[in-house]
Amino acid sequence: MTKPHVFVAMADILNLKCDAWLLPTDTNVRIEQHWLLAHPQLRELAAASASDSFRDGVALAEPLRPWDPNTPQPIMTAVPDDGSWTPARVSTRLEAFVQSAVAVIPESGTRPRRLLALPFFGTAGGGAGNHLGAALRAILDACNELASRYGVDLVLVLRDKAAFSLAQKLRRESANHSTWPSLGDQLHGSAKNLGGKARAGHLVPFLGAGVSVSAGAPSWGQLLDKLRTGVQLMPTEEAAFKNLGVLDQAGVLEQLYSDQHGSPTAFGEAVADAVDLPRYGLAPALLATLPSVGAITLNYDRLFETACLDAQRPRTVLPENVPAVGNNWLLKLHGSVSQPGSIVLTRDDYLGYNSNREALSALVKAHLLTHHLLFVGFGLADDHFHEIVHDVRRALPTNVSQRHQMGTVLSLFHEPLQKLVWEGRLDILPMSGDTPDLDSGEEAMQNAVSAAGRELEIFLDMMMAYATDSHSYLLAPAYTRGLSREENQLRQQLLTLAKQSRYEATAEVWDVLHTALLTLGYSPGNDYERNEVL
């Protein structure tokens, strides 16, 4: 198993699929309003769960009890009561959080290592609000040490763009093989290269079912198995049903749902219920910050668009919202749970696709020609995908078609035959070695898939660190102690510029400069001279 890892994501902890998460409070068990979305009686549960040791400040972290074991476990963690923040005091509390989580979360799960999530701890009542840059550095250092010591994965979940951009900058500075030690030289180079393409606006993600698996979404086969339980087949029909192809199985199920449930929409609604999950996994959370003009998915669920909204990069979903003006769109090629009738699953759906959604396929083809597509969680076995690629190659001159590299596939395992099939068209980048032998057993296969899936998450984490195109930490209030000496000098020069008198004759130029200052985190209403912490 590879080394423990610390991820960084722009997300909402309450919408992230993890094993446990840090619930900030104090010895008086005060809880901020936002956290109440986790449970309607969260404050009452917290008060009942807090022991005398916690209230006395002896125990710094305790789990909430009782709690639904099928949902991420909150761990109450106390901020310093006196509001005095130091790296050592916060590190002690983060260690108490990890210890408490490890004690209550069993090792066996859907991931090779337990995933523990924490917010930007100590920035509200913990006293770190006046020196956010220094706090961020200290939290990252503490997380790296704790992850290694306790053998867990940690994800620092941020809600502030300045914090996210600074965190990624700090991780790039210490990169080489220290921040992402499990990735070899080839994956390191590929992550940097793809991150650069994304930063330049050339990368468009194409998401398959594997992106949603970490959140508990079913595979195609599992989805059909689940749908099968909602209808009755005659005993004599069972064997014939199993011998059908998956598209025809879906077609039979669609007809049975209509007949037995008395509704032509029953099948689509059943599919929507099976895949509409409340929390996204790490992959959607990481990809949500990708600075791409658009994104394409074959998934029906809403996990990626929810993650994008939480990452403050909302996307217009197509074809639900037409016209979509500008960039930041998400094309759902096979329909969405928000419109069950749009879902493409049966053979009839596939055969009728071209006549019904030709404009959508055209959009994909255009991006195959003009952008570099990043295929994630995608098995390359989808007939519709093959059809689109075929049409694109046919539209190109022969000499161009043979050398046009359309994108990169992030695959779990090394698949030499697939590499041979797609040679010259797609770069297939495996996260692990050869696919395990089926004879090794189902458990061994599942363990290998889980381990490779985690490597994929680590790869995306590194790629996103190099894709981040924001420097909004530079002029953000209270970030001086997170900057280098040279950055602080530049910060002061820009703040001096921001205070200069503005004249009508240069208003247009000032509009451009003001926009640039805002992009760098400038807060016009902040009294920088009074509040600057050097």
C-alpha positions in Angstrom: 0.0 0.0 0.0 1.3 3.5 -0.9 2.1 6.1 1.7 -0.6 8.1 3.4 -1.6 11.3 1.6 -2.9 14.8 2.3 -5.4 16.1 -0.3 -6.6 19.7 -0.7 -10.0 20.5 -2.1 -12.4 23.4 -2.5 -15.6 21.8 -1.3 -18.2 21.6 1.4 -17.3 19.0 4.0 -21.0 18.2 4.5 -21.3 17.1 0.9 -18.0 15.1 0.8 -18.0 11.4 1.1 -15.4 10.6 3.8 -15.1 8.4 6.9 -15.0 11.1 9.5 -14.9 14.9 9.6 -13.8 17.5 12.1 -16.7 19.5 13.7 -15.3 22.7 15.2 -16.6 23.6 18.6 -15.3 24.6 22.1 -15.6 23.3 25.7 -19.0 25.0 25.9 -20.0 22.9 22.8 -21.0 26.0 20.7 -21.5 25.1 17.1 -21.7 27.6 14.2 -24.9 27.7 12.1 -23.4 26.1 8.9 -22.7 22.8 10.6 -26.4 22.4 11.6 -27.1 21.2 8.0 -25.4 17.9 9.0 -28.3 17.0 11.3 -31.4 18.8 12.5 -30.6 18.0 16.1 -26.8 18.5 15.8 -26.5 20.8 18.8 -28.5 18.5 21.0 -26.5 15.5 19.9 -23.2 17.4 20.5 -24.3 18.5 24.0 -25.2 14.9 24.9 -22.0 13.5 23.5 -19.6 15.9 25.2 -18.1 14.2 28.3 -17.0 16.0 31.5 -13.4 15.6 30.2 -14.2 17.4 27.0 -16.0 20.2 28.9 -13.0 20.5 31.2 -10.6 20.8 28.3 -8.8 17.5 29.1 -10.2 15.7 26.1 -9.9 17.8 22.9 -11.9 15.6 20.6 -14.9 13.2 20.8 -17.2 11.6 18.3 -20.9 12.4 18.2 -23.1 9.5 19.4 -25.4 8.1 18.3 -24.7 8.6 14.6 -25.7 6.8 11.4 -22.8 4.5 10.5 -23.7 4.9 6.8 -22.8 8.6 6.9 -19.5 10.4 7.6 -18.8 10.5 11.4 -18.4 14.0 12.9 -15.7 14.3 15.5 -16.2 17.3 17.8 -12.8 19.1 18.2 -12.3 22.0 20.5 -10.7 25.3 19.4 -8.6 27.2 22.0 -11.0 28.8 24.5 -9.0 32.0 24.9 -8.8 32.6 21.1 -5.0 32.4 21.2 -3.7 30.6 18.2 -0.3 29.0 17.8 0.8 26.2 15.4 1.5 23.9 18.4 -1.9 24.4 20.0 -3.8 23.7 16.7 -1.6 20.8 15.9 -2.4 19.2 19.3 -6.1 19.5 18.5 -5.7 18.1 15.0 -3.9 15.1 16.5 -6.8 14.6 19.0 -9.2 14.7 16.0 -7.2 12.0 14.1 -6.8 9.8 17.2 -10.6 10.0 18.0 -11.5 9.2 14.3 -9.1 6.3 14.1 -10.5 4.8 17.3 -14.1 4.8 16.0 -13.7 4.2 12.2 -12.8 0.6 11.2 -10.0 0.1 8.8 -12.0 -2.1 6.4 -13.9 0.2 4.0 -14.2 1.2 0.4 -10.8 2.8 0.4 -7.4 1.3 1.3 -6.9 4.0 3.9 -9.4 5.9 6.0 -10.3 9.3 4.7 -10.6 12.1 7.3 -11.7 15.6 6.4 -11.1 18.8 8.2 -12.0 22.5 7.4 -9.7 25.5 7.8 -9.5 24.8 11.5 -9.1 27.7 14.0 -10.0 30.6 11.6 -13.3 31.5 13.2 -13.2 31.2 17.0 -9.8 29.6 17.2 -7.8 32.8 16.9 -6.2 32.2 13.5 -8.4 34.7 11.7 -5.8 37.5 11.7 -3.0 35.4 10.3 -4.6 33.0 7.8 -1.4 32.5 5.7 0.6 31.3 8.7 -2.3 29.2 9.9 -2.6 27.5 6.6 1.1 26.6 6.5 0.9 25.2 10.0 -2.2 23.1 9.3 -0.6 21.6 6.1 2.6 20.8 8.1 0.6 19.2 10.9 -1.6 17.2 8.4 1.4 15.8 6.6 3.0 14.6 9.9 -0.3 13.2 11.3 -1.2 11.3 8.1 2.2 9.6 8.1 2.1 8.8 11.8 -1.5 7.4 12.0 -1.6 5.8 8.5 -4.6 7.7 7.3 -5.5 10.0 4.3 -6.5 13.5 5.2 -8.3 16.1 3.1 -8.1 19.8 3.9 -11.4 21.1 2.7 -11.3 24.9 2.0 -14.1 27.3 1.2 -11.9 30.4 0.6 -10.3 30.9 -2.9 -7.3 32.7 -1.4 -6.6 29.8 1.0 -7.0 27.3 -1.8 -4.6 29.1 -4.1 -2.0 29.6 -1.4 -2.2 25.9 -0.3 -1.6 24.8 -3.9 1.3 27.2 -4.2 2.9 25.9 -1.0 2.5 22.3 -2.1 4.0 23.0 -5.5 7.0 24.6 -3.8 7.8 21.5 -1.9 6.8 19.2 -4.7 9.3 17.0 -6.4 8.5 13.7 -4.8 7.7 14.9 -1.2 4.1 16.1 -1.6 3.0 13.2 -3.9 5.5 10.5 -3.0 3.5 7.5 -4.4 3.6 8.8 -8.0 6.6 7.8 -10.0 8.5 9.9 -12.4 6.2 9.3 -15.4 3.0 10.1 -13.4 4.7 13.2 -11.9 5.6 14.5 -15.3 2.1 13.7 -16.8 0.4 15.5 -13.8 2.4 18.6 -14.3 1.9 18.5 -18.1 -1.9 18.1 -17.9 -2.0 20.7 -15.1 -0.3 23.1 -17.5 -2.7 22.3 -20.3 -5.6 23.0 -17.9 -4.1 26.3 -16.7 -3.8 27.4 -20.4 -7.5 26.5 -21.0 -6.8 23.6 -23.3 -8.1 20.7 -21.1 -11.7 19.5 -21.0 -12.7 16.6 -18.7 -14.7 13.7 -20.0 -16.2 11.9 -16.9 -17.3 8.2 -16.8 -18.9 6.1 -14.2 -15.7 5.5 -12.3 -15.7 9.1 -11.1 -18.8 8.4 -9.0 -17.9 5.0 -7.7 -16.0 6.4 -4.6 -19.3 8.0 -3.6 -21.1 4.7 -3.7 -22.5 4.9 -7.2 -23.2 1.5 -8.9 -21.4 0.3 -11.9 -23.4 -0.5 -15.0 -23.8 -4.2 -14.0 -24.7 -3.2 -10.4 -27.2 -0.7 -11.6 -29.0 -3.4 -13.7 -28.9 -5.8 -10.8 -30.5 -3.2 -8.5 -33.2 -2.4 -11.1 -33.9 -6.1 -11.5 -35.1 -6.2 -7.9 -37.9 -3.8 -8.7 -39.8 -6.1 -11.1 -40.9 -9.7 -11.4 -39.7 -12.2 -14.0 -41.2 -15.6 -14.6 -38.9 -18.4 -13.5 -38.7 -19.6 -17.1 -37.6 -16.1 -18.2 -34.7 -15.8 -15.8 -32.1 -17.7 -17.8 -33.0 -16.0 -21.0 -32.7 -12.6 -19.3 -29.2 -13.4 -18.1 -28.1 -14.3 -21.6 -29.1 -10.9 -23.0 -26.6 -8.1 -23.6 -26.7 -5.3 -21.1 -28.5 -2.9 -23.5 -31.2 -5.5 -24.1 -31.5 -6.3 -20.4 -32.2 -2.6 -19.8 -34.8 -2.6 -22.5 -36.6 -5.6 -21.0 -36.5 -3.9 -17.6 -37.9 -0.7 -19.0 -40.9 -2.6 -20.4 -41.5 -4.5 -17.2 -41.4 -1.4 -15.1 -44.0 0.2 -17.4 -46.2 -2.9 -17.3 -45.9 -3.8 -13.6 -45.8 -0.2 -12.2 -48.4 1.2 -14.6 -46.3 4.1 -15.6 -44.1 4.8 -18.7 -41.8 6.9 -16.4 -41.3 4.3 -13.7 -38.1 3.0 -15.2 -36.4 6.3 -15.5 -37.4 7.2 -12.0 -36.0 3.9 -10.7 -32.7 4.7 -12.4 -32.6 8.2 -10.9 -33.3 6.8 -7.4 -30.5 4.3 -7.8 -27.8 6.8 -8.8 -28.8 10.1 -7.2 -26.4 10.2 -4.3 -26.1 12.9 -1.5 -22.3 13.1 -1.3 -19.6 13.3 -3.9 -16.2 11.6 -3.6 -12.7 13.0 -3.9 -12.5 12.7 -7.7 -15.4 15.1 -8.4 -14.3 17.4 -5.6 -10.8 17.6 -7.1 -11.9 18.0 -10.7 -14.4 20.7 -9.8 -11.7 23.3 -9.6 -10.3 22.5 -13.1 -10.2 25.8 -15.0 -11.9 24.4 -18.1 -14.3 26.0 -20.5 -16.6 23.0 -20.2 -16.9 19.4 -19.1 -18.6 16.3 -20.6 -20.1 13.3 -18.7 -21.9 10.1 -19.4 -23.1 10.0 -15.8 -26.7 10.6 -14.8 -26.0 11.7 -11.2 -25.6 15.3 -10.0 -22.3 14.7 -8.1 -20.0 16.7 -10.4 -22.3 19.7 -10.7 -22.8 19.8 -6.9 -19.0 19.7 -6.4 -18.6 22.5 -8.9 -21.1 24.6 -7.1 -19.3 24.0 -3.8 -16.0 24.8 -5.4 -17.5 28.2 -6.5 -17.2 27.2 -10.2 -20.9 26.6 -11.0 -21.6 25.0 -14.4 -24.6 25.4 -16.7 -25.9 21.9 -17.3 -26.7 21.0 -21.0 -29.1 20.3 -22.5 -31.3 21.2 -19.5 -30.4 24.8 -19.6 -30.3 26.2 -23.2 -29.0 28.6 -24.3 -25.9 28.5 -22.2 -24.0 31.8 -22.5 -20.2 31.6 -22.3 -18.1 29.0 -20.6 -18.4 26.8 -17.5 -20.9 24.3 -19.0 -21.4 20.6 -18.3 -22.7 18.5 -21.1 -24.6 15.4 -19.8 -24.6 13.2 -22.9 -26.7 10.4 -21.5 -29.2 12.4 -19.5 -29.7 13.3 -15.9 -31.5 12.2 -12.8 -33.1 15.7 -12.7 -34.9 14.6 -16.0 -35.4 10.9 -15.7 -37.0 10.7 -19.2 -33.7 11.9 -20.7 -31.7 8.9 -19.5 -29.9 6.8 -22.2 -29.7 3.2 -21.0 -31.5 0.8 -23.4 -30.7 -0.2 -27.0 -33.6 1.9 -28.3 -32.1 4.9 -26.4 -28.7 4.4 -28.1 -30.2 3.8 -31.6 -32.3 7.0 -31.3 -29.5 9.1 -29.9 -28.2 10.6 -33.1 -31.6 11.8 -34.4 -32.5 13.3 -31.0 -29.2 14.8 -29.8 -27.1 15.4 -32.8 -26.2 18.9 -31.6 -24.8 17.4 -28.4 -22.6 15.0 -30.2 -21.4 17.8 -32.5 -20.2 19.7 -29.4 -18.2 16.8 -28.2 -16.7 16.3 -31.7 -15.7 20.0 -31.8 -13.8 19.7 -28.6 -12.1 16.5 -29.7 -10.8 18.7 -32.6 -9.9 21.8 -30.7 -9.1 20.8 -27.1 -7.3 18.0 -25.2 -9.9 15.8 -23.5 -9.1 14.2 -20.2 -11.0 10.9 -19.8 -11.5 10.0 -16.1 -13.4 6.9 -14.8 -14.1 5.8 -18.3 -13.6 2.3 -19.7 -13.5 3.2 -23.4 -16.1 0.5 -24.1 -19.1 2.9 -24.7 -20.5 2.4 -28.2 -21.5 6.1 -28.4 -18.0 7.2 -27.6 -16.5 5.0 -30.4 -19.0 6.5 -32.8 -18.1 10.1 -31.9 -14.3 9.3 -32.3 -14.9 7.6 -35.6 -16.8 10.7 -36.9 -14.1 13.0 -35.8 -11.4 11.0 -37.5 -13.5 10.7 -40.7 -13.9 14.5 -40.7 -10.1 15.1 -40.7 -7.7 14.7 -43.6 -6.1 11.3 -43.6 -2.6 12.6 -42.8 -4.0 14.6 -39.9 -6.3 11.9 -38.6 -3.4 9.5 -38.2 -1.5 11.8 -35.9 -4.2 13.8 -34.1 -3.9 13.1 -30.4 -7.4 13.8 -29.0 -6.8 13.3 -25.3 -5.5 11.4 -22.3 -7.2 8.5 -20.6 -6.5 8.0 -16.9 -6.9 4.2 -16.6 -6.6 2.2 -13.4 -4.4 -0.5 -14.9 -2.0 -1.1 -17.7 -4.0 -2.4 -20.6 -1.6 -3.1 -23.6 -4.4 -4.1 -26.0 -6.4 -0.9 -25.4 -3.2 1.0 -25.8 -2.7 -0.7 -29.1 -6.3 0.1 -30.3 -6.0 3.8 -29.4 -2.4 4.3 -30.4 -1.9 7.8 -32.0 -5.4 9.0 -30.9 -5.4 8.7 -27.1 -2.6 8.6 -24.6 -3.5 5.9 -22.0 -2.0 6.6 -18.6 -2.3 3.7 -16.1 -2.3 4.4 -12.4 -1.1 0.8 -11.5 0.3 -2.3 -13.1 -1.4 -5.0 -15.0 -5.1 -5.8 -14.3 -5.3 -8.5 -11.6 -6.1 -12.0 -12.9 -9.7 -12.9 -12.5 -8.6 -16.2 -10.9 -7.2 -14.2 -7.9 -10.6 -13.9 -6.5 -13.2 -11.2 -6.1 -11.8 -9.7 -2.9 -8.3 -9.4 -4.4 -9.7 -7.8 -7.5 -11.7 -5.3 -5.4 -8.7 -4.5 -3.3 -6.6 -3.9 -6.5 -9.3 -1.6 -8.0 -9.6 0.3 -4.7 -5.8 0.8 -4.5 -5.6 2.0 -8.2 -8.6 4.2 -7.6 -6.8 5.9 -4.7 -3.7 6.4 -6.9 -6.0 8.1 -9.4 -7.2 10.5 -6.7 -3.6 11.3 -5.8 -2.8 11.9 -9.4 -5.7 14.3 -9.8 -4.7 16.0 -6.6 -1.2 16.7 -8.0 -2.6 17.7 -11.4 -5.0 20.2 -9.8 -2.1 21.8 -7.8 -0.4 22.5 -11.1 -3.7 23.5 -12.8 -4.6 26.2 -10.3 -4.4 29.5 -12.0 -5.3 31.8 -9.1 -3.0 34.0 -7.0 -5.8 35.5 -4.9 -3.8 35.0 -1.7 -1.4 37.7 -2.7 -3.6 40.7 -1.7 -6.1 38.9 0.5 -6.3 40.4 4.0 -4.4 38.5 6.8 -2.3 36.4 4.4 1.0 38.2 4.8 2.6 35.6 7.1 2.0 32.9 4.4 4.0 34.8 1.8 7.7 34.8 1.0 9.8 37.9 1.5 9.6 38.7 -2.3 5.9 38.2 -2.4 5.4 40.5 0.6 7.4 43.2 -1.2 5.2 42.8 -4.3 2.1 42.9 -2.1 3.1 46.2 -0.6 3.9 47.7 -4.0 0.5 46.6 -5.3 -1.3 47.9 -2.2 0.5 51.3 -2.7 -0.8 51.3 -6.3 -4.3 50.5 -5.2 -4.3 53.7 -3.0 -3.3 56.0 -5.8 -5.6 58.8 -6.9 -7.8 58.0 -9.9 -8.6 60.5 -12.6 -11.4 60.5 -15.1 -8.9 60.6 -18.0 -7.5 57.3 -17.0 -10.8 55.7 -15.8 -10.7 52.9 -18.5 -7.2 51.9 -17.5 -8.1 51.9 -13.8 -11.0 49.6 -14.5 -8.5 47.1 -15.9 -6.1 47.5 -13.0 -8.9 47.4 -10.4 -10.1 44.1 -11.9 -6.6 42.7 -11.8 -6.3 43.8 -8.1 -9.6 42.1 -7.2 -8.4 38.9 -9.0 -5.3 39.0 -6.7 -7.5 39.1 -3.6 -7.7 42.9 -3.0 -10.4 43.9 -0.6 -11.3 47.6 -1.1 -13.2 47.9 2.2 -10.3 46.6 4.3 -8.1 48.9 6.3 -4.8 47.3 5.3 -2.6 49.7 7.2 -4.4 48.9 10.5 -5.1 45.2 10.0 -1.9 44.1 8.1 -0.1 41.5 10.2 3.6 41.3 9.2 
